[in-house]
Amino acid sequence: MTPTDPAADPAPADDSVLLRTEGRAAYIVLNRPRALNALTHAMVRRIDQALAAWEHDPAVETVVLTGAGERGLCAGGDIRAIYDDARTGGSASADFWRDEYHLNARIARYPKPYVAVMDGIVMGGGVGVSAHGGVRVVTERSRIAMPETGIGFVPDVGGTYLLGLAPGELGTHLALTGQQLGARDALLCGLADHFVPSDRLPRLVADLASDPVREVLARYVAEAPPGVLGEQRAWIDACYTAHGVEEIVDRLQNHGAQAAKEAAETLHTKSPTALKVTLSSLRRARQLGPLERVLEQEYRVSCAALASADLVEGIRAQVVDKDRDPRWSPAGLADVTDDDVARYFAPLGARELALAADRSPQEVPW
């Protein structure tokens, strides 16, 4: 243990994040396997504190993020806690997002190799703590998604920034439908960098303690299995360039591709308000510049969603009662007005996130 190592803390608040240093590497393990390693506020703070300490520790050359258990890295934020907070009109979720988005920005700017092992399920907040990293590893078991529109929410944690950079309209399709990505499609969309078969992960993670990242990757990276999005680019680009969500759905329904019709059916199950706000958020993000400005926008949108009926109803239907029958309000796309959407982007005054930095992402030498 090094003197600045946060893992040396003799009495951490809980064991939901495990920290250790070994050789040249520092390791972060998300350790709530029964909850698919869903993030709590305490976990976000502990990760941020660890990264801040290791950033200035010369003994730490590489940081490695993994998740406990066999099911995935992280299924997102603690949705049930957000539900309880939204129902009571609390501010705990806004406080959580503030720290979480600060963490996302730290990861994106981290000056040392940050290796995120995106094995299994990686959704929502799980994308935020992994896909902004400099070295993102996927496996044949990876299932990556931003499924927020299905609970009346909007992609956050820098998700609109990442999806806005995907080729063509792939990011729009993923943001609106919440479709899960396998390894090849995650690589295509820029959400991952390398494919490593899952049975090689233990050796890869162990080797990072003794060898540089580039050398370790060279030993274990392989060719990813086929994906689906590459062959679907034509209809995705043709349909999702439409002006608004109604027109997107119309184009999907009338396209000859069966997958396009299935996408239209998927959109009919999502929150109409969330769909319209997501489309606007994504398109605005493409014009905002650096990640920090996008996170500021997402914070406004998330805080507005916290006060919306659809977020509570969506979590009720999908997570609490699990009847899978949300009653959205408004119920139809045509009933969601431009003013309804604009309210999600209203300035927060003194409550703004204030992260923005006028600089481009740093070049990494490793």
ZATI-165403 format. One record per residue: x, y, z of N, C-alpha, C in turn. Coordinates in steps of 0.2 Angstrom, whole numbers, padded with zeros to 4 digits, always signed. Layout:
<pts>
XYZXYZXYZ ...
</pts>
This chain:
<pts>
+0004-0006+0000+0000+0000+0000+0004+0006+0000 +0003+0011-0004+0006+0017-0004+0003+0022+0001 +0007+0027+0003+0004+0032+0008-0002+0035+0006 -0003+0037-0001-0009+0040-0003-0015+0035-0005 -0013+0029-0004-0018+0024-0007-0025+0024-0003 -0030+0026-0006-0037+0026-0003-0039+0019+0000 -0036+0014-0003-0038+0007-0001-0035+0006+0006 -0030+0011+0008-0027+0010+0015-0032+0012+0021 -0037+0016+0019-0042+0018+0024-0044+0012+0028 -0043+0012+0035-0045+0007+0039-0052+0005+0040 -0056+0010+0038-0064+0009+0040-0068+0013+0034 -0068+0010+0028-0072+0013+0023-0079+0012+0025 -0084+0016+0022-0091+0016+0024-0094+0010+0023 -0092+0006+0017-0095+0000+0016-0090-0004+0011 -0092-0010+0009-0088-0014+0004-0091-0014-0003 -0095-0009-0005-0098-0009-0011-0093-0007-0017 -0087-0004-0015-0082-0003-0019-0075-0005-0016 -0072-0010-0019-0066-0013-0017-0060-0010-0020 -0055-0007-0016-0049-0004-0019-0043-0007-0017 -0038-0008-0022-0032-0011-0020-0026-0008-0025 -0020-0009-0023-0015-0007-0027-0010-0014-0028 -0008-0015-0033-0003-0021-0034+0002-0019-0040 +0008-0019-0038+0013-0017-0043+0012-0010-0046 +0011-0010-0052+0011-0003-0056+0003-0001-0057 -0001-0005-0054-0009-0004-0056-0013-0003-0049 -0018+0001-0050-0023+0001-0045-0029-0002-0047 -0033-0005-0043-0039-0009-0045-0045-0006-0042 -0050-0005-0045-0057-0003-0043-0062-0009-0045 -0065-0012-0040-0070-0017-0041-0077-0015-0038 -0082-0014-0043-0088-0012-0041-0091-0019-0037 -0093-0018-0031-0095-0025-0027-0102-0025-0024 -0107-0024-0029-0114-0026-0027-0116-0031-0032 -0114-0037-0032-0116-0041-0038-0123-0043-0038 -0126-0043-0032-0133-0045-0031-0138-0040-0034 -0135-0033-0035-0139-0028-0038-0135-0026-0044 -0132-0031-0048-0128-0030-0054-0124-0024-0053 -0121-0023-0047-0116-0018-0046-0119-0011-0047 -0125-0010-0046-0128-0003-0047-0125+0002-0043 -0124+0008-0045-0120+0013-0042-0125+0017-0037 -0122+0018-0031-0125+0022-0026-0120+0028-0025 -0123+0033-0022-0119+0040-0021-0113+0038-0017 -0113+0034-0012-0107+0032-0008-0101+0029-0013 -0104+0025-0018-0099+0022-0022-0096+0027-0027 -0100+0032-0029-0097+0037-0034-0092+0041-0030 -0093+0043-0024-0089+0047-0020-0082+0043-0019 -0083+0037-0017-0077+0033-0016-0072+0032-0022 -0075+0031-0028-0072+0030-0034-0068+0037-0035 -0072+0042-0035-0069+0049-0036-0063+0050-0032 -0064+0049-0025-0058+0050-0021-0052+0046-0022 -0053+0039-0024-0048+0035-0026-0044+0038-0032 -0048+0040-0037-0045+0042-0043-0041+0049-0042 -0044+0053-0038-0040+0059-0036-0033+0058-0033 -0033+0053-0028-0027+0051-0025-0022+0048-0029 -0024+0043-0033-0020+0039-0038-0017+0044-0044 -0021+0049-0045-0018+0053-0051-0012+0056-0049 -0010+0057-0043-0004+0060-0041+0001+0056-0037 -0001+0049-0038+0003+0044-0035+0008+0041-0040 +0015+0042-0039+0019+0040-0045+0020+0032-0045 +0017+0029-0040+0018+0022-0040+0012+0019-0044 +0007+0022-0045+0001+0020-0049+0002+0022-0056 +0003+0018-0061+0003+0019-0068-0003+0018-0072 -0007+0013-0069-0013+0011-0073-0019+0010-0068 -0025+0012-0070-0031+0011-0066-0035+0006-0069 -0038+0001-0066-0042-0005-0069-0049-0005-0065 -0054-0005-0069-0061-0005-0067-0064-0012-0069 -0066-0015-0064-0070-0022-0065-0076-0022-0061 -0081-0027-0062-0087-0028-0058-0087-0035-0055 -0089-0035-0049-0089-0042-0045-0095-0046-0048 -0094-0052-0048-0099-0057-0050-0099-0058-0058 -0103-0063-0060-0103-0065-0067-0107-0061-0072 -0112-0057-0069-0117-0054-0074-0115-0048-0077 -0111-0044-0074-0109-0038-0078-0105-0033-0074 -0103-0028-0077-0099-0023-0074-0104-0018-0070 -0109-0016-0073-0113-0011-0069-0120-0010-0073 -0126-0011-0069-0132-0010-0073-0135-0003-0073 -0131+0002-0070-0133+0009-0069-0133+0011-0062 -0137+0017-0062-0138+0020-0055-0143+0016-0051 -0144+0017-0045-0149+0014-0040-0156+0017-0042 -0159+0014-0047-0166+0016-0049-0171+0016-0044 -0171+0012-0039-0176+0012-0034-0175+0018-0029 -0169+0020-0028-0168+0026-0024-0170+0032-0027 -0169+0032-0034-0172+0038-0038-0179+0038-0038 -0182+0033-0038-0190+0032-0038-0192+0035-0031 -0189+0033-0026-0191+0035-0019-0190+0042-0018 -0185+0045-0021-0183+0052-0020-0188+0056-0025 -0189+0054-0031-0194+0057-0035-0201+0058-0032 -0203+0052-0029-0210+0052-0026-0211+0057-0020 -0205+0058-0017-0206+0063-0011-0204+0070-0012 -0202+0071-0019-0199+0078-0020-0193+0080-0017 -0188+0075-0016-0182+0076-0013-0177+0078-0018 -0171+0079-0015-0165+0082-0019-0159+0077-0019 -0160+0071-0016-0155+0066-0016-0152+0064-0023 -0157+0063-0028-0155+0061-0034-0151+0067-0038 -0153+0073-0037-0149+0079-0040-0142+0079-0037 -0142+0078-0031-0135+0078-0027-0131+0072-0030 -0134+0066-0031-0130+0060-0034-0128+0062-0041 -0132+0064-0045-0130+0066-0052-0125+0071-0052 -0125+0076-0048-0120+0081-0048-0113+0078-0047 -0112+0073-0042-0106+0070-0041-0104+0065-0046 -0109+0061-0048-0108+0056-0054-0106+0060-0060 -0108+0065-0062-0106+0068-0068-0099+0071-0067 -0098+0074-0061-0091+0076-0060-0086+0070-0061 -0088+0064-0059-0084+0058-0059-0083+0056-0067 -0089+0057-0070-0088+0055-0078-0083+0060-0081 -0083+0066-0079-0078+0071-0082-0071+0069-0080 -0070+0067-0074-0064+0066-0071-0061+0060-0075 -0065+0055-0076-0063+0049-0080-0061+0050-0087 -0065+0055-0090-0063+0056-0097-0057+0060-0098 -0055+0064-0093-0049+0068-0093-0043+0065-0089 -0044+0058-0087-0039+0055-0082-0032+0055-0086 -0027+0057-0082-0020+0057-0086-0016+0051-0086 -0019+0046-0083-0016+0039-0083-0021+0034-0087 -0018+0029-0090-0022+0024-0093-0028+0021-0088 -0034+0022-0090-0040+0020-0086-0043+0014-0090 -0042+0008-0088-0044+0002-0091-0051+0000-0088 -0056+0000-0092-0063-0002-0090-0064-0009-0094 -0066-0014-0089-0067-0020-0092-0075-0021-0092 -0078-0020-0098-0085-0019-0099-0088-0026-0101 -0087-0031-0097-0089-0038-0097-0097-0038-0095 -0101-0042-0098-0108-0043-0096-0112-0036-0097 -0116-0035-0092-0121-0030-0093-0118-0023-0091 -0118-0018-0095-0115-0011-0094-0121-0007-0097 -0124-0004-0092-0130+0001-0094-0130+0007-0090 -0133+0012-0093-0134+0019-0089-0127+0021-0086 -0128+0022-0079-0122+0024-0076-0116+0020-0076 -0117+0013-0078-0111+0009-0080-0107+0011-0086 -0111+0014-0091-0108+0017-0096-0104+0023-0094 -0106+0027-0090-0103+0033-0087-0096+0032-0084 -0096+0026-0080-0089+0025-0077-0085+0021-0081 -0087+0019-0087-0082+0015-0091-0081+0018-0098 -0086+0020-0102-0085+0022-0109-0082+0028-0110 -0081+0032-0105-0077+0038-0105-0069+0037-0104 -0068+0031-0102-0061+0029-0101-0056+0028-0107 -0050+0028-0106-0045+0028-0112-0044+0021-0115 -0046+0016-0111-0045+0009-0113-0051+0005-0111 -0055+0004-0116-0062+0001-0115-0062-0006-0118 -0063-0011-0114-0062-0018-0116-0069-0022-0116 -0071-0025-0121-0078-0028-0122-0076-0036-0123 -0081-0040-0121-0081-0047-0122-0087-0050-0126 -0087-0056-0127-0093-0059-0131-0099-0059-0126 -0098-0057-0120-0104-0057-0115-0106-0050-0114 -0103-0045-0117-0105-0038-0116-0112-0036-0119 -0116-0033-0115-0122-0030-0117-0123-0023-0114 -0121-0018-0119-0121-0011-0117-0127-0007-0120 -0130-0003-0116-0136+0001-0118-0137+0007-0113 -0140+0011-0116-0143+0017-0113-0151+0017-0113 -0154+0013-0109-0161+0011-0110-0166+0016-0106 -0164+0022-0105-0167+0027-0101-0174+0029-0103 -0176+0029-0110-0182+0031-0112-0188+0026-0110 -0186+0020-0108-0191+0015-0106-0193+0016-0099 -0190+0021-0095-0192+0023-0088-0194+0030-0088 -0195+0033-0094-0197+0040-0094-0191+0045-0092 -0185+0043-0093-0179+0046-0092-0175+0048-0099 -0170+0051-0098-0166+0053-0104-0159+0051-0103 -0155+0048-0108-0148+0046-0108-0144+0052-0104 -0140+0050-0099-0136+0055-0096-0129+0052-0095 -0125+0054-0090-0118+0052-0088-0114+0053-0095 -0115+0058-0099-0112+0059-0105-0114+0054-0110 -0119+0051-0110-0122+0046-0115-0123+0050-0121 -0126+0056-0121-0128+0060-0127-0122+0062-0130 -0117+0063-0127-0110+0065-0130-0107+0059-0134 -0107+0053-0130-0104+0047-0133-0109+0045-0140 -0115+0045-0139-0119+0043-0144-0119+0048-0150 -0118+0054-0148-0118+0059-0153-0112+0058-0158 -0107+0055-0155-0101+0054-0159-0101+0047-0163 -0106+0043-0163-0107+0037-0166-0108+0038-0174 -0106+0034-0178-0106+0035-0185-0114+0036-0187 -0115+0041-0192-0121+0042-0195-0127+0043-0189 -0132+0040-0190-0138+0040-0185-0138+0034-0180 -0133+0031-0180-0133+0025-0175-0134+0027-0168 -0131+0032-0166-0132+0035-0159-0139+0037-0158 -0143+0040-0163-0150+0042-0162-0154+0036-0161 -0153+0031-0165-0156+0024-0164-0155+0021-0158 -0149+0021-0155-0148+0018-0149-0151+0022-0143 -0151+0029-0143-0153+0033-0138-0161+0032-0137 -0164+0032-0143-0171+0032-0143-0174+0025-0141 -0171+0020-0144-0174+0013-0143-0171+0010-0137 -0165+0012-0135-0162+0008-0129-0159+0002-0131 -0158+0000-0137-0156-0006-0140-0149-0008-0136 -0148-0015-0135-0142-0017-0132-0137-0018-0137 -0131-0017-0136-0125-0018-0141-0121-0024-0138 -0119-0028-0143-0114-0033-0142-0107-0030-0143 -0102-0034-0143-0095-0031-0143-0094-0028-0150 -0095-0031-0155-0093-0028-0162-0097-0022-0163 -0103-0021-0161-0107-0015-0162-0105-0009-0157 -0102-0011-0151-0100-0006-0147-0093-0003-0150 -0089-0008-0153-0083-0005-0156-0085-0001-0162 -0090-0003-0166-0092+0002-0172-0094+0008-0169 -0098+0009-0164-0101+0015-0161-0096+0019-0157 -0090+0017-0156-0085+0021-0152-0086+0020-0145 -0090+0015-0142-0091+0015-0135-0086+0010-0132 -0082+0007-0136-0076+0002-0134-0071+0002-0139 -0065+0000-0136-0059+0000-0140-0056-0007-0142 -0057-0012-0138-0054-0018-0139-0058-0024-0137 -0058-0029-0141-0062-0036-0139-0057-0041-0136 -0059-0043-0130-0055-0049-0127-0059-0054-0125 -0058-0060-0127-0063-0066-0125-0063-0066-0117 -0069-0067-0114-0070-0067-0107-0065-0072-0103 -0063-0077-0106-0059-0082-0102-0052-0079-0102 -0050-0074-0106-0043-0071-0105-0043-0065-0100 -0049-0063-0098-0049-0057-0093-0045-0058-0087 -0045-0063-0083-0041-0064-0077-0034-0063-0078 -0031-0066-0084-0024-0065-0085-0023-0058-0087 -0027-0055-0091-0026-0048-0093-0026-0043-0087 -0031-0044-0083-0031-0039-0077-0025-0040-0073 -0023-0047-0072-0017-0048-0068-0011-0045-0071 -0010-0046-0077-0004-0044-0080-0003-0036-0080 -0008-0032-0079-0008-0025-0079-0004-0023-0073 -0003-0027-0068+0000-0025-0062+0008-0025-0063 +0010-0028-0069+0017-0029-0070+0019-0026-0076 +0015-0025-0081+0017-0023-0088+0013-0017-0090 +0016-0013-0095+0012-0008-0098+0006-0010-0102 +0001-0005-0102-0006-0007-0105-0005-0010-0112 -0001-0006-0117+0000-0008-0123+0003-0015-0124 +0007-0017-0120+0010-0024-0120+0005-0029-0118 +0001-0028-0113-0004-0032-0111-0009-0033-0116 -0012-0028-0119-0017-0029-0124-0015-0033-0130 -0009-0032-0132-0006-0036-0137-0006-0043-0136 -0006-0045-0130-0006-0053-0129-0013-0056-0129 -0019-0051-0128-0025-0054-0127-0031-0052-0132 -0030-0046-0135-0035-0044-0140-0036-0049-0145 -0042-0049-0147-0044-0054-0153-0049-0051-0157 -0051-0054-0162-0056-0052-0167-0063-0053-0164 -0067-0047-0164-0074-0048-0161-0079-0052-0165 -0084-0055-0162-0089-0059-0167-0093-0054-0170 -0096-0056-0176-0100-0051-0180-0106-0048-0176 -0107-0042-0178-0113-0038-0175-0118-0037-0180 -0123-0032-0178-0129-0032-0183-0129-0024-0186 -0127-0020-0182-0128-0013-0184-0125-0011-0191 -0119-0014-0192-0116-0012-0198-0120-0013-0205 -0124-0019-0204-0128-0020-0210-0135-0016-0210 -0136-0013-0204-0142-0009-0204-0141-0002-0205 -0135+0000-0206-0134+0008-0207-0138+0011-0212 -0140+0008-0217-0144+0011-0223-0151+0013-0220 -0154+0009-0217-0161+0011-0215-0161+0015-0209 -0156+0014-0204-0155+0018-0198-0154+0025-0200 -0149+0026-0205-0147+0033-0207-0153+0036-0211 -0157+0033-0215-0162+0035-0219-0168+0037-0214 -0169+0034-0209-0175+0035-0205-0174+0040-0199 -0168+0040-0196-0167+0044-0190-0164+0051-0192 -0164+0053-0198-0162+0060-0200-0168+0064-0201 -0174+0061-0199-0180+0065-0200-0180+0070-0194 -0185+0075-0196-0185+0081-0192-0187+0080-0184 -0192+0076-0183-0194+0075-0176-0196+0067-0175 -0198+0066-0169-0199+0059-0167-0205+0056-0171 -0210+0060-0172-0216+0057-0176-0214+0055-0183 -0210+0059-0186-0208+0058-0193-0203+0052-0193 -0199+0051-0188-0194+0045-0187-0198+0039-0187 -0204+0039-0183-0208+0033-0182-0211+0031-0189 -0214+0037-0192-0217+0036-0198-0212+0032-0203 -0206+0035-0204-0201+0032-0209-0200+0025-0207 -0199+0023-0200-0198+0017-0198-0203+0012-0200 -0209+0014-0199-0215+0010-0200-0216+0008-0208 -0214+0013-0212-0215+0012-0219-0209+0010-0223 -0203+0009-0219-0197+0006-0222-0198-0001-0224 -0195-0004-0229-0196-0011-0231-0192-0016-0226 -0187-0013-0222-0183-0018-0218-0188-0020-0212 -0188-0026-0210-0191-0029-0204-0189-0026-0198 -0182-0025-0198-0179-0022-0192-0181-0015-0190 -0183-0011-0196-0185-0004-0195-0192-0004-0192 -0196-0009-0194-0203-0009-0192-0203-0011-0184 -0198-0016-0182-0198-0018-0175-0195-0012-0171 -0191-0008-0174-0189-0002-0170-0195+0003-0169 -0199+0004-0174-0205+0008-0173-0209+0005-0167 -0210-0001-0167-0214-0004-0162-0211-0003-0155 -0204-0004-0155-0201-0002-0149-0202+0005-0146 -0202+0010-0151-0203+0017-0149-0210+0018-0146 -0215+0014-0149-0221+0015-0146-0222+0013-0139 -0217+0009-0136-0218+0007-0129-0214+0012-0125 -0210+0017-0127-0206+0022-0123-0210+0028-0121 -0208+0032-0117-0211+0038-0115-0211+0043-0120 -0217+0045-0123-0217+0050-0128-0213+0056-0126 -0213+0059-0120-0209+0065-0118-0202+0063-0118 -0200+0058-0115-0193+0056-0115-0190+0055-0122 -0194+0052-0127-0191+0052-0134-0190+0058-0137 -0195+0063-0136-0194+0070-0139-0188+0074-0135 -0187+0073-0129-0182+0076-0125-0175+0073-0127 -0175+0067-0128-0169+0063-0129-0167+0065-0136 -0171+0066-0141-0169+0068-0148-0166+0075-0148 -0169+0079-0144-0167+0086-0144-0160+0086-0140 -0160+0082-0135-0154+0082-0131-0148+0080-0135 -0149+0075-0139-0143+0072-0143-0141+0077-0148 -0146+0080-0151-0144+0084-0157-0141+0091-0154 -0143+0093-0148-0140+0099-0145-0133+0097-0143 -0132+0091-0141-0125+0089-0138-0120+0089-0144 -0122+0088-0150-0118+0088-0155-0115+0095-0157 -0118+0100-0154-0116+0107-0156-0113+0110-0150 -0112+0106-0144-0110+0109-0138-0102+0109-0137 -0099+0105-0140-0092+0104-0140-0090+0099-0135 -0086+0101-0130-0083+0096-0125-0088+0093-0121 -0086+0087-0118-0090+0083-0114-0093+0087-0108 -0089+0092-0105-0091+0095-0099-0098+0099-0101 -0098+0102-0106-0104+0106-0108-0110+0102-0109 -0109+0096-0112-0114+0091-0113-0117+0089-0106 -0112+0087-0101-0114+0085-0095-0118+0091-0091 -0117+0097-0092-0121+0102-0089-0128+0102-0092 -0128+0101-0099-0135+0100-0102-0139+0094-0099 -0135+0089-0098-0139+0083-0096-0141+0084-0088 -0137+0088-0085-0139+0089-0078-0146+0093-0077 -0146+0098-0082-0153+0101-0082-0159+0097-0084 -0157+0093-0089-0162+0088-0091-0164+0083-0086 -0159+0080-0082-0160+0075-0077-0164+0078-0071 -0163+0084-0069-0166+0088-0064-0174+0089-0066 -0175+0091-0072-0182+0092-0074-0185+0085-0074 -0182+0080-0077-0185+0073-0077-0187+0071-0070 -0183+0073-0065-0185+0071-0058-0192+0073-0056 -0194+0079-0058-0200+0082-0056-0206+0079-0061 -0204+0075-0066-0209+0073-0071-0213+0067-0069 -0219+0066-0071-0223+0060-0069-0221+0054-0072 -0218+0055-0078-0216+0049-0082-0210+0045-0079 -0205+0049-0075-0200+0045-0072-0203+0040-0067 -0207+0043-0062-0210+0039-0057-0214+0033-0060 -0218+0035-0065-0222+0029-0068-0218+0024-0072 -0213+0026-0075-0208+0022-0079-0205+0017-0074 -0202+0020-0069-0199+0015-0064-0204+0011-0060 -0210+0013-0059-0215+0009-0056-0216+0003-0060 -0217+0004-0067-0219-0001-0071-0214-0006-0073 -0208-0004-0073-0202-0008-0075-0198-0011-0069 -0198-0008-0063-0194-0010-0058-0198-0012-0052 -0203-0008-0050-0207-0009-0044-0212-0014-0044 -0217-0012-0048-0223-0017-0049-0221-0022-0054 -0217-0020-0059-0215-0025-0065-0221-0027-0069 -0226-0023-0070-0231-0025-0074-0230-0023-0081 -0224-0019-0083-0222-0018-0089-0228-0014-0093 -0232-0010-0090-0237-0007-0093-0238+0000-0090 -0233+0004-0092-0232+0011-0090-0238+0016-0093 -0241+0020-0089-0246+0025-0092-0243+0031-0092 -0240+0033-0098-0237+0039-0099-0241+0045-0100 -0238+0051-0098-0242+0057-0098-0238+0063-0100 -0239+0065-0106-0245+0063-0111-0243+0056-0114 -0249+0054-0116-0249+0047-0119-0246+0046-0126 -0247+0051-0130-0245+0051-0137-0240+0056-0139 -0236+0055-0144-0231+0060-0146-0234+0066-0148 -0240+0066-0151-0243+0072-0154-0245+0077-0148 -0245+0074-0142-0247+0078-0136-0242+0081-0133 -0236+0080-0135-0230+0083-0132-0228+0089-0136 -0228+0095-0133-0227+0101-0136-0220+0103-0136 -0218+0108-0140-0211+0110-0140-0210+0114-0134 -0215+0117-0131-0214+0120-0124-0213+0115-0119 -0216+0109-0119-0215+0104-0115-0207+0101-0115 -0205+0101-0121-0198+0099-0122-0193+0104-0119 -0194+0111-0121-0190+0116-0119-0189+0117-0112 -0194+0115-0108-0194+0115-0101-0188+0111-0098 -0186+0106-0101-0181+0102-0099-0174+0105-0099 -0173+0110-0104-0167+0113-0105-0166+0120-0102 -0171+0122-0097-0171+0128-0094-0165+0129-0089 -0162+0134-0089-0156+0135-0085-0158+0134-0077 -0153+0132-0073-0154+0131-0066-0152+0136-0062 -0149+0141-0065-0147+0147-0060-0141+0145-0056 -0142+0146-0049-0136+0144-0045-0135+0137-0044 -0140+0133-0047-0139+0125-0046-0136+0122-0052 -0133+0126-0057-0130+0123-0063-0124+0119-0061 -0123+0114-0065-0117+0110-0064-0110+0113-0064 -0110+0118-0069-0104+0122-0070-0097+0118-0071 -0097+0114-0075-0091+0109-0077-0087+0112-0083 -0090+0116-0087-0087+0117-0094-0080+0119-0094 -0076+0116-0098-0069+0118-0099-0068+0119-0107 -0066+0125-0109-0065+0126-0116-0058+0122-0119 -0059+0116-0119-0053+0112-0121-0055+0106-0125 -0051+0103-0129-0053+0097-0132-0050+0091-0128 -0053+0085-0129-0050+0080-0125-0043+0079-0126 -0039+0077-0121-0032+0077-0121-0030+0071-0125 -0024+0071-0128-0021+0066-0131-0017+0061-0126 -0018+0055-0127-0015+0050-0122-0009+0047-0125 -0004+0046-0122+0002+0044-0125+0003+0036-0125 -0002+0033-0121-0001+0026-0121-0005+0022-0125 
</pts>
